[in-house]
């Protein structure tokens, strides 16, 4: 029965999300950017396929981040504002099931949209590979529709799963959508700079206390920068499979921690 209740909440979130105009706008933007990248790539002879891959993956990642942030922060706060949370929690639905169901629904939404954008991306690349002369194809370091690009997509998916859990966490205790967005984006930016923060004392001449504090922050925030192997994959360079596997386990562990914190906060919250 627990799985059924969680699935029901997740399906409700999925149906609500796919009707959201913001979702279609972001997804449309990403697909458009993937197609436009094909036109931009033609401006640089011999490098067009690399430019298209770079822009396509960047567009997919950016669209996913916008979806995770702007939809994720409203998963709980929107229910509270509408006061529909009272009717939901009046049912035989545990609060942890409500949180896990909300997260699962948005994760499903992101997965479907990510799959659609990836399919559009590969269609553009396949057309490019088919339309390009043989001598041009031979100059590429990797084929146009390179299957290894899926590694980058999988890492983007892990990054988005982690970001969604963080956005959900902030939505459980903040009644302000704007504040939740700012906190989520702030943590994302800190995570992208986590490596620099960890080495702050070596990079900047700062007091030991400050250097230690900043370094600690760098180790505590999620290391979003670790999920970025796009440049290596696009350039045809090898990527350590063990490192990719570690990133996936790291993301899963952080998701569990973030969801546990969300459940702890939401379970203690009083609604009046």
Secondary structure as UniProt FT lines:
FT   HELIX           2..18
FT   HELIX           21..41
FT   TURN            42..43
FT   TURN            45..47
FT   HELIX           48..72
FT   HELIX           74..82
FT   HELIX           84..90
FT   HELIX           95..131
FT   HELIX           134..139
FT   TURN            144..145
FT   TURN            147..148
FT   HELIX           149..173
FT   HELIX           177..192
FT   HELIX           194..198
FT   HELIX           200..203
FT   HELIX           208..220
FT   HELIX           224..227
FT   HELIX           230..234
FT   TURN            235..236
FT   HELIX           241..267
//
